[in-house]
Amino acid sequence: MMPSLGITRCSKMLRTHQKPLSGYALRDAGWNALVRSLGLVNATRFILQYESGYGEYAKIKRELFKSKSVGDISMEIERCMAKCPKKSDS
């Protein structure tokens, strides 16, 4: 028997009325969904597959992070986020 691909669940999700999100809200919700599903390190690795950079930015990024692993970078992000005031959902 073939494994279920969740077609029924996906078609129900497509029929559900969803409020359009602003660009920021869409990126925020997408990022949060990735982190919930994959964890911070793997979500970051996933995004980096699509955000390879170009021009001088790529050179600067390679130099800036050459001695750091994805885990090191994610720990720095978590430390910074812990210092930031929490945004309200108003």
C-alpha contacts under 8 A as a table, 3 or more apart, distances in Angstrom:
res1	aa1	res2	aa2	distance
4	S	7	I	7.50
6	G	9	R	5.23
6	G	10	C	6.11
7	I	10	C	5.06
7	I	11	S	6.06
8	T	11	S	5.22
8	T	12	K	6.24
9	R	12	K	5.19
9	R	13	M	6.28
10	C	13	M	5.03
10	C	14	L	6.26
11	S	14	L	5.07
11	S	15	R	6.38
12	K	15	R	5.22
12	K	16	T	6.39
13	M	16	T	5.22
14	L	17	H	7.90
21	L	24	Y	7.87
21	L	25	A	5.63
21	L	26	L	5.35
22	S	25	A	5.14
22	S	26	L	5.92
23	G	26	L	5.18
23	G	27	R	6.25
24	Y	27	R	5.23
24	Y	28	D	6.05
25	A	28	D	5.00
25	A	29	A	5.97
26	L	29	A	5.19
26	L	30	G	5.99
27	R	30	G	5.04
27	R	31	W	5.99
28	D	31	W	5.20
28	D	32	N	6.12
29	A	32	N	5.11
29	A	33	A	6.09
30	G	33	A	5.09
30	G	34	L	6.22
31	W	34	L	5.11
31	W	35	V	6.21
31	W	43	A	7.74
32	N	35	V	5.10
32	N	36	R	6.09
33	A	36	R	5.13
33	A	37	S	6.06
34	L	37	S	5.11
34	L	38	L	5.68
34	L	39	G	7.16
34	L	40	L	7.96
34	L	43	A	5.48
35	V	38	L	5.27
35	V	39	G	4.47
35	V	40	L	4.99
35	V	42	N	7.75
35	V	43	A	5.44
36	R	39	G	5.76
36	R	40	L	7.94
38	L	41	V	7.75
38	L	42	N	5.47
38	L	43	A	5.53
39	G	42	N	5.63
39	G	43	A	5.92
40	L	43	A	5.15
40	L	44	T	6.08
40	L	74	S	6.84
41	V	44	T	5.19
41	V	45	R	6.24
41	V	70	V	6.37
41	V	71	G	6.10
41	V	74	S	6.23
42	N	45	R	4.87
42	N	46	F	6.02
43	A	46	F	5.02
43	A	47	I	6.27
44	T	47	I	5.20
44	T	48	L	6.12
44	T	70	V	7.54
44	T	74	S	7.86
45	R	48	L	5.09
45	R	49	Q	6.53
45	R	70	V	7.28
46	F	49	Q	5.39
46	F	50	Y	7.32
47	I	50	Y	5.45
47	I	51	E	6.13
48	L	51	E	4.80
48	L	52	S	6.05
49	Q	52	S	6.40
52	S	58	A	7.17
53	G	57	Y	6.24
53	G	58	A	4.96
54	Y	57	Y	5.87
54	Y	58	A	5.05
55	G	58	A	5.84
55	G	59	K	7.15
56	E	59	K	5.11
56	E	60	I	6.12
57	Y	60	I	5.07
57	Y	61	K	5.92
58	A	61	K	5.07
58	A	62	R	6.15
59	K	62	R	5.27
59	K	63	E	6.31
60	I	63	E	5.16
60	I	64	L	5.96
61	K	64	L	5.04
61	K	65	F	6.06
62	R	65	F	5.46
62	R	66	K	5.45
63	E	66	K	5.27
64	L	67	S	7.94
65	F	68	K	5.21
65	F	69	S	7.74
68	K	71	G	7.91
68	K	72	D	5.73
68	K	73	I	6.60
69	S	72	D	5.08
69	S	73	I	6.40
70	V	73	I	5.12
70	V	74	S	6.08
71	G	74	S	5.09
71	G	75	M	6.15
72	D	75	M	5.22
72	D	76	E	6.38
73	I	76	E	5.11
73	I	77	I	6.27
74	S	77	I	4.96
74	S	78	E	6.15
75	M	78	E	5.03
75	M	79	R	6.19
76	E	79	R	5.12
76	E	80	C	6.22
77	I	80	C	5.11
77	I	81	M	6.04
78	E	81	M	5.03
78	E	82	A	6.11
79	R	82	A	5.18
79	R	83	K	6.60
80	C	83	K	5.22
80	C	84	C	6.43
81	M	84	C	5.06
82	A	85	P	7.82
